[in-house]
């Protein structure tokens, strides 16, 4: 009998709101159940890495969650409290180092809920050895970046829900958690995978609910942390992908911003630049990096608020 193939589904927690993890876990178990019905050669390992100041799951919750998953054959659960905030990429890398022979890894935000067929649809594309990463379609707000409607090829895959070959992580060295604490780490990982010769593909048949809360006017209201880290990451990304012109323009924009948090981001970038601790530049020919829009890709549509 052939050995089972393994999928590791991993989420990094940081003070998740009450009730959200139950929905997240139900979606995972349902998708894993559908996968076992479609192809019983897979086992699924679910891993939570917790960056919260205090454990989001106590011993009783961990035990009940493990029991919830063990009711299904070839489905397991592991929880690790990090005791420090490693950021998104840092937390994912920690879990990746202990993936215990998993062939594929699903990077999944904890504020998501997988549709029943999501795992089946994502894994179906991995029959093509040229594909290194495939991402799900987010609902109710789809990501506006474009993808080829025939091949699915896209600039990068969102870390909200992306399935990746373990070989890709090993080849490119995982997330660059030294440069990116939050935001753009998924863009960078995708671009490095493409530089290594793998394709990054969007799978519209795999849906995932991503809980984005909007204001009464229908706009997304980012937190101060989101504003700071997204601004800083945008400059780091331009520097890493050999675009000093964009670095200058972005820093000028941040300097002119009326928000003090943007000025703080510009100051932090300059501090790291002066200290010589920026990432080594990649892709000087611009073969994969795309900076023509704010989405780091062509736009399939734009939100009009």
Secondary structure as GFF3:
##gff-version 3
##sequence-region A 1 305
A	DSSP	beta_strand	5	13	.	.	.	ID=ss1
A	DSSP	alpha_helix	20	38	.	.	.	ID=ss2
A	DSSP	beta_strand	42	50	.	.	.	ID=ss3
A	DSSP	alpha_helix	59	70	.	.	.	ID=ss4
A	DSSP	beta_strand	75	81	.	.	.	ID=ss5
A	DSSP	alpha_helix	87	96	.	.	.	ID=ss6
A	DSSP	beta_strand	104	108	.	.	.	ID=ss7
A	DSSP	beta_strand	112	114	.	.	.	ID=ss8
A	DSSP	alpha_helix	118	125	.	.	.	ID=ss9
A	DSSP	beta_strand	131	139	.	.	.	ID=ss10
A	DSSP	beta_strand	161	165	.	.	.	ID=ss11
A	DSSP	alpha_helix	166	172	.	.	.	ID=ss12
A	DSSP	alpha_helix	185	195	.	.	.	ID=ss13
A	DSSP	beta_strand	199	210	.	.	.	ID=ss14
A	DSSP	alpha_helix	224	240	.	.	.	ID=ss15
A	DSSP	alpha_helix	244	256	.	.	.	ID=ss16
A	DSSP	alpha_helix	260	275	.	.	.	ID=ss17
###
